[in-house]
Amino acid sequence: MIKLMRRAGAVLVAAAVAIGVAAVPASAHMIAEPYTADTKFFHTAFRVTHGCAGSATTAVRMRIPEGLHLVTPDSVPGWELQVTRAVGVGQGFGRIVEVAWTGGPLPDQEQQLFGMGFRIDRKAPEILWFPTVQQCEVGENRWVEIPPSLEEWHDHNSAPFVINAAW
């Protein structure tokens, strides 16, 4: 019963956010596609829709929220993939805490998906926030704010998110 109620709540929140996201211009935020995880093994992609005030994107650095395991970022042609683990950089043991794609460059007017798969832990929060810094040849966009509610997501330089409806 609790699982059913949590899933119904997540679906209602997702519907409310979808209405809000649809009202926001595509260039306003970095968005996960899809952004509702209804299974514990989930794959999404984060869409970069623009550069920094006309400047091309050269890096996307994303923090991985607690409660995610087996994080597997996708390779993107022309970009170098780096992972940072809780106990160091690269291969080995330890939870992945950051993923970075560097290189490109991605021109200001072009879009790119940066994808990853992961397993959602039973104790993971209902909203998984992915604070992200988009670095450009000149400047950066900091998609790092966690708004007070999903309904206020579009009012801030908010981090991309995934709604956890898996559990």
Secondary structure, DSSP 8 states (H G I E B T S, - for coil): -HHHHHHHHHHHHHHHHHHHHHHS-GGGS-EEES-EE-SSEEEEEEEE---BTTB-EEEEEEE--TTEEEEEE---TTEEEEEEETTEESSSSS-EEEEEEEEEEE-TT--EEEEEEEEE-TT--SEEE--EEEEESS-EEEE-B--SSGGGGGGTTB--EEEE---
